Amino acid sequence: MDTKQEIELQKEYIEKIKKINLDNQKYAIFTMGCQLNENDSEKICGMLEEMGYTLTENFKEANLVIFNTCCVRENAEDKLFGKLGELKKIKEENGTIIAIGGCMMQEKHITEKIKESYPFVDLLFGTHTLHKLPQDLYLVINRKQKEEDIINIEGKIYEGLPIKRTSNLQASVTIMNGCNNFCSYCIVPYVRGRERSRQPKEIIKEVQELAKAGYKEITLLGQNVNSYLRVEKEKKIPFEEYQGINSFATLLKAINEIEGIERIRFISPHPKDFTDDVIEAITKCDKVCKLVHLPLQAGSTKVLKDMNRKYTKEQYLELVEKMRKNIPNLTLSTDIIVGFPGETEEDFEDTLDVVQKVGYEQVYMFIYSRRIGTPGDKMQNQIPEEIKHTRFDRLKEIVESKIAENNEKYIGTTQKILVEGKSKNNENTLTGRTDSNKVVIFEGENDLIGKMLNIKIVEEHMWYLKGEVVK
């Protein structure tokens, strides 16, 4: 069965469940992890709402509870098992259906633990079978028995799944799935599979539809976006070139031409694949934000080698310098892991050195977490937790000092802001973000929501800026 036939089959199951759900069935969803997971959850919600379910934030009133899991860090497992413990009594009282999907379900030791310790869970599905949720759920409802739908072979790319966006201004668009890098700390290639790129025509079609629906900002998603279509070209896997798109750079240029879209972001690129044509596209495309997320992970060449990152400290800094010379108003964000096995004090000082030299706009900091099935988990020279936490605090102090320093540069400048809505902390103010992803709050009427405005920055705070509308 090809992917189009599979989607048509799932639509039939959507209709079958819709006929069953005539009494206002409700669902709750709990999403963990990255923006790719959030995008998957939007597809899950889209399918469920076409089945006649309505969303609730209250687990106690939900007829169906779905977990979309992440397995990048250990605390995700603790969160899942804690929530399952809470749900046991609710299920006993209400007959709630419990389904668990996502990356964690591709780990055999996790699924075995769920089946052994939480036998009341009704459905397990993996990253490669998300599109079959209607069929799997129908079997659970109709047969009143547990279902497990997890495959370890490479999943296909399925187009045309329903989707319920969480915003009507900003949308994420997945351009590829999987990863071929096998960083030694990361479980993603084992649970998401190898790199598979979407057809250019399908991506352009999705973005055009978003533009017609009034969306202003899109974020292109992938584990390694700047290797888009690389595997297809290397392995001579057929793809349909559309509007001249045969690489990530040409994709950026094509999307930049779509009328109605005003901002383009992307995550995450890999430093080793950041080619000159991508730098040129960022420079020349006026809608592409000049904030680039450039994951460092560690500043030590030795640790980077152990991580299998395939670049050195010097190569990373050279890339930063090249980008700064070519991309006006460039700002950078990054990911850093503290306490990778074998990290010495000297290695950690190298990380601090890179942070000082680059002056990142944002840093996502993580304490190394062992993941079963990765090479990092088998390394003998694990760092004691106390040292990890001490180093993390030292990094945090330097990162925050650089952010405060960068924030000062915004005072008195005029920034273009996409007004996203009311501020979460003050209903009398509006909020939006700069090109560099800085949160800005300012006073204004609700009819400004959804517009691009010039805002003069008048105050800085650690995690946001305060501004005034330029008249």
C-alpha positions in Angstrom: 0.0 0.0 0.0 1.5 3.4 -1.0 1.3 6.5 1.3 -1.7 8.0 -0.5 -3.7 4.8 -0.1 -2.6 4.6 3.5 -3.9 8.1 4.2 -7.2 7.3 2.5 -7.6 4.2 4.7 -7.0 6.3 7.8 -9.7 8.8 6.7 -12.1 5.9 6.6 -11.2 5.1 10.2 -11.6 8.8 11.2 -15.2 8.6 9.8 -15.9 5.3 11.7 -14.8 6.9 15.0 -16.7 10.1 14.3 -19.9 8.0 14.1 -19.1 6.5 17.5 -18.3 9.9 19.1 -21.8 11.4 19.0 -21.8 12.4 22.7 -19.1 15.1 22.8 -16.0 13.0 23.6 -13.0 14.9 25.0 -9.3 14.4 24.7 -6.3 15.7 26.5 -2.7 15.7 25.1 0.6 16.0 26.9 3.5 16.9 24.7 7.2 16.5 25.6 10.3 17.5 23.8 11.3 19.5 20.8 9.4 21.5 18.1 9.3 18.4 15.9 7.3 16.7 18.7 5.0 19.7 19.0 4.4 19.6 15.3 3.6 15.9 15.6 1.1 16.8 18.3 -0.6 19.3 16.1 -1.2 16.4 13.6 -2.5 14.2 16.4 -4.9 16.9 17.5 -5.9 17.4 13.9 -6.8 13.7 13.5 -8.6 13.6 16.8 -10.8 16.6 16.1 -11.8 15.2 12.8 -12.9 12.1 14.8 -15.2 14.3 16.8 -13.1 14.8 19.9 -12.8 18.2 21.5 -9.7 19.4 23.5 -9.7 19.7 27.3 -6.9 20.7 29.7 -8.5 18.6 32.4 -7.3 15.0 32.4 -10.2 14.1 34.8 -12.9 15.0 32.2 -11.1 13.5 29.2 -12.4 10.3 27.5 -9.0 9.9 25.8 -5.5 11.0 27.1 -2.6 10.9 24.7 1.1 11.3 25.6 3.5 12.4 22.8 6.9 11.5 24.4 10.5 12.5 24.1 13.5 10.5 25.1 16.3 13.0 24.8 16.6 13.4 28.6 15.9 11.1 31.5 13.5 13.5 33.2 11.1 13.0 30.4 10.7 9.4 31.6 10.1 10.5 35.1 7.4 12.9 33.9 5.6 10.2 31.9 5.6 7.6 34.7 4.5 10.2 37.2 1.5 11.2 35.0 0.6 7.6 34.4 0.5 7.0 38.1 -1.9 9.9 38.5 -4.1 8.5 35.7 -4.6 5.0 37.1 -7.4 6.0 39.5 -9.0 8.3 36.9 -9.1 5.5 34.4 -10.6 3.1 37.0 -13.4 5.7 37.7 -14.1 7.0 34.2 -12.9 4.3 31.8 -10.5 6.7 30.2 -8.5 5.5 27.1 -4.8 6.0 27.5 -2.5 6.2 24.5 1.3 6.8 24.4 3.2 7.7 21.3 6.4 9.4 20.2 10.1 8.8 20.5 10.1 7.0 23.8 8.0 4.2 22.4 10.8 3.3 20.0 12.9 2.3 23.1 12.2 -1.4 23.9 13.1 -1.1 27.6 10.5 1.7 28.0 7.7 -0.2 26.3 8.5 -3.3 28.4 8.3 -1.2 31.6 5.0 0.3 30.6 3.5 -3.1 29.8 4.8 -4.5 33.1 4.2 -1.6 35.5 1.3 0.2 33.8 -0.8 -2.5 32.2 -3.8 -0.2 32.1 -2.4 1.7 29.1 -4.5 0.9 26.0 -2.3 1.9 23.1 1.4 2.3 22.3 2.4 3.8 18.9 5.8 4.9 17.6 7.3 7.7 15.5 6.8 5.8 12.3 3.2 4.9 12.9 1.7 8.2 14.0 -0.4 8.4 10.8 -2.2 5.1 11.8 -3.6 6.6 15.0 -7.2 6.5 13.7 -7.0 2.8 12.8 -5.2 1.9 16.1 -7.7 3.9 18.2 -10.7 2.3 16.4 -9.3 -1.1 17.2 -9.0 -0.2 20.9 -12.5 1.2 21.0 -14.2 -1.5 18.9 -12.3 -4.6 20.2 -11.9 -3.3 23.8 -8.3 -4.7 23.8 -4.8 -3.2 24.0 -2.9 -2.3 20.8 0.8 -1.9 20.1 1.8 -0.4 16.8 5.6 0.2 16.8 7.9 -0.6 13.9 11.7 -0.4 13.8 12.1 -0.2 10.0 12.5 3.2 8.3 9.2 5.1 8.3 7.8 6.8 5.2 6.8 10.4 4.8 3.0 10.7 4.9 1.4 13.8 3.4 -2.1 15.1 3.9 -2.6 14.4 7.6 -5.1 16.7 9.3 -3.4 19.3 11.5 -4.6 21.7 14.3 -2.3 24.6 14.7 -1.7 26.1 18.1 -1.4 29.6 16.6 -3.0 31.4 13.8 0.1 33.6 13.1 3.1 31.3 13.4 3.4 27.7 12.1 6.0 25.0 12.1 6.7 23.1 8.8 8.7 19.9 8.9 11.0 19.6 5.9 12.7 16.3 6.8 12.6 13.5 9.3 15.4 11.5 11.0 19.1 12.0 11.4 22.3 10.4 10.1 24.8 12.1 12.4 24.9 9.6 15.3 26.3 12.0 17.9 27.4 9.7 20.7 25.1 11.4 23.3 22.0 11.3 21.2 19.2 8.7 20.9 17.4 10.6 18.1 18.7 8.6 15.1 17.7 5.3 16.8 14.1 6.5 17.4 13.4 8.8 14.5 15.3 6.8 11.9 17.6 7.9 9.0 17.2 11.2 7.2 14.3 11.4 4.8 13.4 14.7 3.1 9.9 15.8 2.1 9.3 16.6 -1.6 9.9 20.3 -2.4 6.5 20.6 -4.0 4.7 19.4 -0.8 6.7 21.9 1.4 5.9 24.8 -0.9 2.3 23.8 -1.1 2.0 23.7 2.7 3.6 27.1 3.1 1.4 28.7 0.4 -1.7 27.4 2.1 -0.4 28.8 5.4 0.1 32.2 3.8 -3.4 32.1 2.3 -4.7 31.4 5.8 -3.1 34.5 7.2 0.1 33.0 8.8 3.0 35.5 8.9 5.8 33.5 10.3 7.0 29.9 9.6 9.7 27.8 11.2 11.3 25.1 9.1 12.0 22.0 11.2 14.4 19.1 10.9 17.0 17.3 12.9 19.6 18.7 10.5 17.8 21.1 8.2 20.9 22.2 6.2 21.3 18.7 4.9 17.9 18.8 3.2 17.9 16.5 0.1 21.5 15.6 0.7 20.8 11.9 1.2 18.5 11.8 -1.8 21.2 13.2 -4.0 24.0 11.1 -2.5 22.1 7.8 -2.8 20.3 8.8 -6.1 16.9 8.5 -4.4 14.4 10.1 -6.8 12.9 13.4 -5.8 10.9 15.9 -7.9 12.8 19.1 -8.3 10.2 21.9 -8.0 10.8 25.7 -8.6 14.5 24.9 -8.8 14.6 23.5 -5.3 17.4 20.9 -4.9 19.0 22.0 -1.6 18.3 23.8 1.7 19.6 27.1 0.2 17.3 26.9 -2.8 14.4 26.0 -0.5 15.0 29.1 1.6 15.0 31.2 -1.6 11.8 29.7 -2.9 9.9 30.2 0.4 11.2 33.8 0.6 9.2 34.5 -2.6 5.9 33.4 -1.1 3.6 36.3 -0.7 2.1 36.8 2.7 4.9 35.1 4.7 6.9 37.8 6.4 9.3 35.8 8.5 11.2 32.6 8.1 13.1 30.8 10.8 14.7 27.3 10.8 16.0 24.8 13.3 18.3 23.0 13.7 21.3 23.2 11.4 24.5 21.3 11.9 27.8 23.3 11.9 29.6 20.7 9.7 26.9 21.1 7.0 26.7 24.9 7.0 27.7 25.5 3.4 28.4 28.8 1.7 25.2 28.7 -0.4 23.1 28.6 2.9 25.0 31.6 4.2 24.4 33.4 0.9 20.6 32.5 1.1 20.3 33.9 4.7 22.1 37.0 3.6 20.0 37.7 0.5 16.6 36.5 1.6 15.0 39.5 3.4 12.4 37.4 5.2 14.9 34.9 6.6 15.6 35.9 10.2 19.3 36.7 10.9 19.2 34.7 14.1 20.9 31.4 13.4 20.7 28.6 15.9 24.2 27.0 15.7 24.5 24.1 18.2 28.0 24.0 19.8 27.4 21.2 22.4 31.0 21.6 23.7 33.9 24.0 23.2 36.7 21.4 23.5 37.9 19.7 20.3 38.6 16.5 22.3 35.1 16.4 23.7 33.6 17.2 20.3 35.5 14.3 18.8 34.2 12.0 21.6 30.7 13.4 20.8 31.2 12.5 17.1 30.4 16.1 16.1 32.9 16.2 13.2 34.2 19.7 13.7 36.8 21.3 16.0 36.6 24.3 18.3 38.7 26.2 15.7 36.4 25.2 12.8 33.3 26.3 14.7 34.8 29.7 15.5 35.9 30.1 11.9 32.4 29.4 10.7 31.0 32.0 13.2 33.5 34.5 11.8 32.6 33.8 8.2 28.9 34.1 9.0 29.5 37.4 10.8 31.4 38.8 7.8 28.7 37.9 5.3 25.4 38.2 7.2 24.5 41.7 8.4 23.0 41.9 11.9 23.7 38.3 12.6 22.8 37.0 16.0 23.5 33.4 17.3 21.9 31.0 19.7 23.2 27.6 20.6 22.9 24.3 22.6 25.6 23.3 25.1 25.9 20.0 27.0 27.7 20.1 30.4 29.4 17.1 31.8 29.8 14.8 28.8 31.9 11.7 29.8 35.6 12.5 30.0 35.1 16.3 30.1 38.0 17.7 32.1 38.3 21.2 33.7 40.4 22.3 30.8 37.7 21.0 28.4 35.0 22.9 30.2 37.2 26.1 30.1 37.2 25.7 26.3 33.4 25.8 26.3 33.4 28.9 28.5 35.9 30.5 26.1 33.7 29.9 23.1 30.7 31.4 25.0 32.8 34.5 25.8 34.0 34.9 22.2 30.7 34.3 20.4 28.4 36.2 22.8 25.3 34.2 22.1 21.9 35.8 22.1 20.4 32.7 23.7 21.9 29.5 25.1 20.0 26.3 25.8 22.1 24.6 28.5 21.7 20.9 29.4 23.4 18.7 31.9 24.5 15.5 30.2 22.0 12.7 30.6 22.9 9.1 29.8 20.6 7.5 27.2 20.5 3.7 27.0 21.5 2.5 23.5 23.9 5.4 22.8 27.8 5.2 22.8 27.9 7.8 25.5 26.1 5.6 27.9 28.8 2.9 27.6 31.7 5.3 28.2 33.6 4.5 31.4 34.6 8.1 32.4 31.2 9.4 33.5 31.3 12.8 35.3 30.0 12.9 38.9 26.7 14.7 39.2 28.1 17.2 41.7 30.7 18.3 39.2 28.2 18.5 36.4 25.9 20.8 38.4 28.8 23.0 39.6 30.0 23.5 36.0 26.4 24.1 34.8 26.1 27.0 37.4 29.4 28.5 36.2 28.2 28.4 32.6 24.8 29.8 33.5 26.5 32.8 35.2 28.6 33.6 32.1 25.7 33.1 29.7 23.5 35.4 31.7 26.2 38.1 31.9 26.6 38.0 28.1 22.8 38.1 27.6 22.6 41.2 29.8 25.5 42.8 27.8 23.7 42.0 24.5 20.4 43.4 25.9 22.0 46.8 26.5 22.7 47.1 22.7 19.0 47.1 22.0 18.2 50.2 24.1 17.3 53.0 21.8 17.1 50.9 18.7 13.9 50.3 16.6 13.0 46.7 16.1 10.5 45.1 13.7 8.1 43.0 15.8 5.4 40.5 14.9 2.7 41.2 17.4 1.7 37.7 18.8 -0.9 38.6 21.3 -1.4 39.8 24.9 1.4 39.3 27.3 0.9 36.3 29.6 1.9 38.2 32.7 0.1 41.5 31.9 -3.2 41.6 30.0 -2.8 45.3 29.5 0.3 44.9 27.3 1.1 43.2 24.0 4.0 40.9 23.2 6.0 39.9 20.2 9.5 39.0 19.1 12.4 40.6 17.3 14.1 39.1 14.3 16.6 37.8 16.9 13.8 36.1 18.9 13.9 38.5 21.8 10.6 38.9 23.6 9.3 42.5 23.6 6.4 43.8 25.6 4.7 47.1 24.9 1.4 48.9 25.3 -1.1 48.8 22.4 -4.6 48.0 21.3 -5.7 44.5 20.5 -6.2 45.4 16.8 -2.4 45.4 16.5 -2.2 41.7 17.0 -1.0 39.9 13.9 0.7 43.0 12.5 4.4 43.7 11.9 5.3 46.9 13.9 8.3 49.1 14.5 8.9 49.2 18.2 11.5 51.4 19.9 13.2 49.6 22.8 13.3 51.7 26.0 14.2 49.2 28.7 15.9 45.8 29.0 15.3 43.0 31.4 17.1 39.7 31.5 14.5 37.7 29.6 12.6 40.4 27.8 12.7 43.9 26.4 10.2 46.7 26.9 9.3 49.0 24.0 7.0 51.6 22.6 5.2 51.7 19.3 6.8 54.0 16.8 4.1 56.4 15.6 
